[in-house]
Amino acid sequence: MSQTPPDRLAVNPNSPFYDETVLERGIGIRFKGVEKTNVEEYCVSEGWVRLSAGKTLDRAGNPMTVKLKGPVEPYFRDAAPESEAAPEA
């Protein structure tokens, strides 16, 4: 698997940008330098995120979302930078 997260990813299984293997690995999102935990979908190249708006659901039972524009920085949660890796004995 690549060390860089995909350009676009969604958590909804009905989306064409859904990727179960990437989501299982664990991905984090920094939006405008702030860690976000309620991201439903993001696109780095277009510079936007969709955040769930509380516990509100639409008619189909999907979370209501708000689309915000700004710098998006996805990263893998399990990937430790080489400089922080445990030293060999």
Sequence and secondary structure as in RCSB ss.txt:
>XXXX:A:sequence
MSQTPPDRLAVNPNSPFYDETVLERGIGIRFKGVEKTNVEEYCVSEGWVRLSAGKTLDRAGNPMTVKLKGPVEPY
FRDAAPESEAAPEA
>XXXX:A:secstr
  SS  SEEES TTSTTB HHHHHH EEEEETTEEES EEEEETTTTEEEEEEEEEE TTS EEEEEEES EEEE
ESS   GGGS    
